Amino acid sequence: MRTLILLIVLATIGLQSYGEDSNALASKEGQEDSEGAGEGPKIRFIESNGIRMRIAEMGKGPLVIFLHGFPTCWYSWKRQLPAMAEAGYHAVAPDRRGIGESDAPKGVEEYDVLKQARDIVGIIDALDEETAIVVGHDSGAILAWYCAALHPKRFSAVIMMSIPFPGRQDSPFVAGLRQQLGESFHYILYFQEPDKPEAELDSDPRGFLSGIIGFCSNVPKKDPEITDPRRSAGGLIPRLGAPERLPNWFAKEDLEYHVDAYKKSGFGGMLNGYRNLDRDWELTPQLAGHKLAQPTLFVGGENDHILVGFNGDIPTKERQIAEQLRRGTDDLRGVHVIPNCRHFVQMEKADESNRLILPFLNTVTKAQRSNGE
């Protein structure tokens, strides 16, 4: 618990200062990978766990489900789907509950981790499969761990990206974060407030999304309108500092796709997921001390603000991340920190990410076939 909160606290500090050295990294970071995405995926709707979900899918073979995080949608995996399909996998990326064109049930309690994990199990059922490998980025990485922990017979392996989630904590996360930060602003604490975050983000989805992408990249940014670290000073968007341009790895059409997705759904579903963080802890006492038995891989970016608490060169960071992950998994197959990369690793360094994901998939599925699974 202490380690995870420390990372979040340091990330909060970064919200005020992280952009200061962005131009110094410009010569090394943010260059888009050369390989193209090829033919696009098939988009369709399925019924899962009592809701209608939009999925994008490509390929045939063992099922791999990609879970997006905050604040993206299935589209953030657009360069993984064709690569996985070409390698012989059935790659599927949903819009998670409450986001994009998936249904958005009303009520905070409709977004707890039990329901969200059952949504992903329902995708496996809707596709007439028995098991899937689950890949998650950001909050999707946390959901991936819970999917595997709550439904171990349905998820055969796990890949976490950007957040090295160590499993259920010893005490509620938000309560601990609030105690650590007091009156300081943090987006997770801000998201606990009723209605106010929705009003801000829904009124300016383009400003919010472009601000987050800018914050998580090396592009030049305007000075933030709010630099006061207190929560009472204001909301989130004015703290980000508007980017003067988009990074090379996130084109204008990428931004517009995400803006359109959140115009349709609003940000309430995403926010309700954060509002359930402590409730998720209360709902899962059976997972206290639980470690995944499934093979697990981690991929992150060297300069990700989430990983700022892991110090030293890349090998040192990888050892520290592995130590944290082993609190929640018994079969950690690898930890990979990609140089000169920030938070949205699957977009910023798509080719490198794919080259790390595919050998893991091949090893896991080969072993499963040998064991007759």
C-alpha positions in Angstrom: 0.0 0.0 0.0 2.8 2.4 1.0 4.7 1.9 -2.3 1.6 2.4 -4.5 0.5 5.6 -2.7 4.1 6.9 -2.9 4.0 6.6 -6.6 0.7 8.4 -6.8 1.9 11.2 -4.5 5.0 11.6 -6.7 2.8 11.6 -9.8 0.8 14.4 -8.2 3.9 16.5 -7.7 4.7 15.8 -11.4 1.3 17.3 -12.4 2.7 20.7 -11.3 6.3 20.3 -12.6 6.6 17.4 -15.0 6.4 19.5 -18.1 9.4 21.7 -17.1 12.0 19.4 -18.8 9.8 18.3 -21.7 11.8 20.2 -24.4 15.0 18.6 -23.2 13.6 15.2 -24.0 12.3 16.2 -27.4 15.3 15.0 -29.3 14.9 11.5 -27.9 11.2 11.0 -27.3 7.9 10.9 -29.2 9.0 9.6 -32.5 6.3 7.6 -34.1 7.1 4.0 -35.0 7.5 3.3 -38.7 5.2 0.3 -39.1 1.7 1.1 -40.3 -1.5 -0.3 -38.8 -2.7 -1.9 -42.0 -6.4 -2.8 -42.5 -8.7 -1.7 -39.7 -10.6 -3.9 -37.3 -14.2 -5.0 -37.4 -16.4 -3.0 -35.1 -19.5 -4.6 -33.7 -21.7 -4.8 -30.6 -22.1 -7.7 -28.2 -24.2 -8.4 -25.1 -22.1 -9.0 -22.0 -23.2 -9.1 -18.3 -26.5 -7.4 -19.1 -25.0 -4.5 -21.1 -24.2 -3.8 -24.7 -20.5 -3.3 -25.4 -18.7 -2.1 -28.5 -15.7 -4.2 -29.5 -13.1 -3.9 -32.1 -11.6 -7.3 -33.3 -9.2 -8.7 -35.8 -7.8 -12.1 -36.5 -8.4 -15.7 -35.6 -6.7 -17.9 -33.0 -6.2 -17.7 -29.2 -8.2 -14.9 -27.7 -6.4 -11.8 -26.4 -8.5 -9.0 -24.9 -7.0 -5.5 -24.6 -8.4 -3.2 -21.9 -7.9 0.5 -22.2 -7.3 2.9 -19.4 -7.8 6.6 -18.5 -9.0 8.5 -20.6 -9.0 6.4 -23.8 -11.2 3.9 -25.5 -10.6 0.7 -27.6 -9.0 2.9 -30.3 -5.8 3.3 -28.1 -5.0 -0.3 -29.2 -5.4 0.3 -32.9 -1.8 -0.6 -33.6 -1.8 -3.7 -31.5 -4.9 -5.4 -33.0 -3.4 -5.9 -36.6 0.0 -7.0 -35.2 -1.6 -9.6 -33.0 -4.0 -10.7 -35.8 -1.1 -11.1 -38.2 0.7 -13.3 -35.6 -2.2 -15.6 -35.4 -4.3 -14.3 -32.5 -7.9 -13.2 -32.1 -7.3 -9.7 -30.8 -10.3 -7.9 -29.2 -10.5 -4.4 -27.7 -13.7 -3.2 -26.0 -14.9 0.1 -25.0 -15.2 -0.5 -21.3 -18.5 0.0 -19.4 -19.7 3.6 -19.5 -17.2 4.7 -22.2 -17.5 5.4 -25.9 -20.4 3.4 -27.4 -20.7 0.8 -24.7 -23.7 1.1 -22.4 -23.4 3.4 -19.5 -25.6 2.2 -16.6 -26.6 4.9 -14.1 -25.3 4.8 -10.6 -21.8 4.8 -9.1 -22.3 1.2 -7.8 -22.6 0.0 -11.4 -18.9 0.5 -12.0 -17.3 -1.6 -9.2 -14.6 -4.1 -10.1 -16.8 -7.1 -9.7 -19.1 -5.9 -12.4 -16.3 -4.7 -14.7 -14.5 -8.1 -14.4 -17.8 -9.9 -15.3 -18.1 -7.6 -18.3 -14.8 -9.1 -19.6 -15.8 -12.6 -18.8 -19.0 -11.9 -20.7 -16.9 -11.0 -23.8 -15.2 -14.4 -23.6 -18.7 -16.0 -23.4 -20.1 -13.9 -26.3 -17.2 -15.0 -28.5 -17.8 -18.6 -27.6 -14.4 -19.1 -26.0 -13.3 -20.7 -22.8 -10.3 -18.5 -21.8 -8.5 -15.4 -22.8 -5.2 -13.7 -22.2 -5.9 -10.2 -20.8 -3.8 -7.1 -21.5 -4.5 -3.9 -19.7 -3.1 -0.3 -19.8 -3.3 2.2 -16.9 -6.6 1.4 -15.0 -7.0 -1.4 -17.5 -3.9 -3.0 -16.0 -5.6 -3.0 -12.6 -8.8 -4.4 -14.0 -6.7 -7.1 -15.8 -5.2 -8.2 -12.4 -8.7 -8.4 -10.9 -10.0 -10.3 -13.9 -7.4 -13.0 -13.4 -7.7 -13.0 -9.6 -11.5 -13.2 -9.6 -11.9 -15.6 -12.5 -8.7 -17.6 -12.7 -10.2 -20.3 -14.9 -11.2 -17.8 -17.6 -7.9 -15.8 -17.9 -4.8 -17.8 -18.7 -2.2 -15.0 -18.7 -1.9 -11.3 -17.9 0.0 -8.3 -19.3 0.0 -5.1 -17.4 1.2 -1.9 -19.0 2.2 1.3 -17.3 0.8 0.5 -13.8 2.6 -2.4 -12.0 -0.3 -3.3 -9.8 0.8 -5.3 -6.8 -2.7 -6.7 -6.0 -5.2 -5.8 -3.3 -3.8 -3.4 -0.8 -3.8 -3.7 3.0 -6.2 -0.8 3.4 -8.5 1.3 1.2 -6.5 3.2 -1.4 -8.4 6.5 -1.6 -8.6 6.9 2.1 -4.9 6.4 2.3 -4.2 8.9 -0.5 -6.4 11.5 1.2 -4.5 11.0 4.4 -1.2 11.4 2.6 -2.1 14.5 0.5 -4.4 16.4 2.8 -5.7 19.4 0.9 -3.4 19.0 -2.1 -4.9 18.4 -5.5 -4.8 15.0 -7.0 -7.0 13.9 -9.9 -8.2 10.7 -8.1 -9.3 12.8 -5.1 -10.9 15.3 -7.4 -12.8 12.5 -9.2 -14.4 11.5 -5.9 -16.5 14.7 -5.8 -20.0 14.3 -7.1 -20.9 16.0 -10.4 -18.2 18.7 -10.5 -15.6 16.6 -12.5 -18.3 15.6 -15.0 -19.3 19.2 -15.5 -15.7 20.3 -16.2 -14.6 17.4 -18.4 -17.9 17.0 -20.4 -17.9 20.8 -21.1 -14.5 20.6 -22.8 -13.6 17.0 -23.9 -11.1 18.2 -26.5 -9.3 20.5 -24.0 -9.1 17.7 -21.5 -8.0 14.9 -23.8 -5.4 17.0 -25.6 -4.2 18.3 -22.2 -3.7 14.7 -20.9 -1.9 13.7 -24.1 0.3 16.8 -23.9 1.0 16.2 -20.3 2.1 12.6 -21.1 4.4 13.6 -23.9 7.4 15.8 -24.6 5.6 18.5 -26.7 5.9 22.2 -25.8 3.0 23.3 -23.5 1.6 26.6 -22.4 1.9 27.5 -18.8 -0.8 26.0 -16.6 -3.5 28.4 -15.6 -3.6 27.0 -12.1 -0.3 26.3 -10.2 -1.7 26.4 -6.7 -1.4 22.8 -5.4 -4.5 23.0 -3.2 -7.7 21.2 -4.3 -9.7 24.4 -3.5 -7.8 26.3 -6.3 -9.7 24.7 -9.1 -10.2 21.7 -11.4 -8.1 19.6 -13.6 -7.9 21.0 -17.1 -6.4 24.4 -16.1 -3.6 22.5 -14.3 -2.4 20.6 -17.4 -1.1 23.3 -19.6 -2.5 23.1 -23.1 -0.1 21.5 -25.6 1.1 23.7 -28.5 0.9 20.7 -30.8 0.1 17.0 -30.6 2.9 14.5 -30.3 4.0 12.6 -33.4 2.5 9.4 -32.1 -1.0 10.9 -31.6 -2.4 12.4 -34.8 -5.3 14.8 -35.0 -7.6 12.0 -36.1 -6.7 10.1 -33.0 -7.7 13.0 -30.9 -10.9 13.5 -32.8 -11.9 9.8 -32.4 -11.5 10.0 -28.6 -13.3 13.3 -28.5 -16.2 11.8 -30.4 -16.2 8.8 -28.1 -16.5 10.8 -25.0 -19.0 13.2 -26.4 -21.2 10.2 -26.9 -20.7 8.7 -23.4 -19.6 11.6 -21.3 -16.9 11.1 -18.7 -19.2 9.8 -15.9 -18.6 6.1 -16.4 -14.8 6.6 -16.3 -15.2 8.8 -13.2 -17.4 6.2 -11.5 -14.7 3.6 -11.8 -12.4 5.9 -9.7 -15.2 6.4 -7.3 -15.4 2.7 -6.6 -11.7 2.3 -5.7 -12.3 2.0 -2.0 -15.6 0.1 -2.5 -13.6 -2.4 -4.7 -11.4 -3.0 -1.7 -14.4 -3.6 0.5 -16.0 -6.0 -2.0 -12.9 -8.2 -2.3 -11.8 -9.4 1.1 -11.2 -12.9 -0.4 -8.3 -11.4 -2.4 -6.2 -10.2 0.7 -2.7 -11.5 0.1 -3.7 -13.1 -3.2 -1.1 -13.8 -5.9 -1.9 -14.6 -9.5 -0.9 -18.0 -10.6 -1.1 -17.0 -14.2 2.0 -16.0 -16.2 2.4 -12.2 -16.0 4.3 -9.6 -18.0 4.9 -5.9 -17.4 5.7 -3.2 -20.0 6.2 0.4 -19.1 7.9 3.6 -20.2 11.1 4.9 -18.8 9.7 8.5 -18.3 6.2 7.6 -17.3 5.1 9.9 -14.5 3.4 6.8 -12.8 6.8 5.1 -12.5 8.6 8.2 -11.2 9.0 6.5 -7.8 11.2 3.8 -9.3 14.7 5.3 -9.3 17.9 4.6 -11.2 18.7 3.4 -14.7 16.4 1.1 -16.6 17.8 -2.2 -15.2 17.4 -0.8 -11.7 13.8 0.4 -12.4 13.0 -3.1 -13.8 14.3 -4.8 -10.6 12.3 -2.4 -8.4 9.1 -2.9 -10.5 9.6 -6.7 -10.4 9.8 -6.6 -6.6 6.5 -4.7 -6.4 4.8 -7.0 -8.9 5.8 -10.1 -7.1 3.6 -9.1 -4.2 0.7 -9.9 -6.4 1.9 -12.5 -8.8 3.7 -15.9 -8.5 4.7 -16.3 -12.1 6.3 -13.0 -13.3 7.8 -13.7 -16.7 9.3 -10.4 -17.4 9.5 -6.6 -16.7 10.4 -4.3 -19.6 10.9 -0.6 -19.4 11.0 1.0 -22.8 13.6 3.8 -23.1 12.6 7.4 -23.9 8.9 6.6 -23.5 6.2 8.0 -21.3 2.7 6.9 -20.2 0.8 5.8 -23.3 3.4 3.2 -24.1 1.2 1.2 -26.5 0.7 4.3 -28.7 4.0 6.1 -28.3 6.1 3.0 -28.8 3.7 0.7 -30.6 6.2 -1.4 -32.4 8.4 -1.9 -29.4 5.4 -2.8 -27.3 4.3 -5.3 -29.9 7.7 -6.9 -30.0 7.6 -7.4 -26.2 4.0 -8.7 -26.1 4.2 -11.2 -28.9 7.0 -13.5 -27.6 5.1 -13.7 -24.3 1.9 -14.6 -26.0 3.7 -17.2 -28.2 5.4 -18.8 -25.1 2.2 -18.9 -23.1 0.0 -20.3 -25.8 2.6 -22.9 -26.9 2.8 -24.1 -23.3 -1.0 -24.2 -23.1 -1.2 -26.3 -26.3 1.4 -28.7 -25.0 -0.6 -29.1 -21.8 -3.8 -29.6 -23.7 -5.5 -26.5 -22.3 
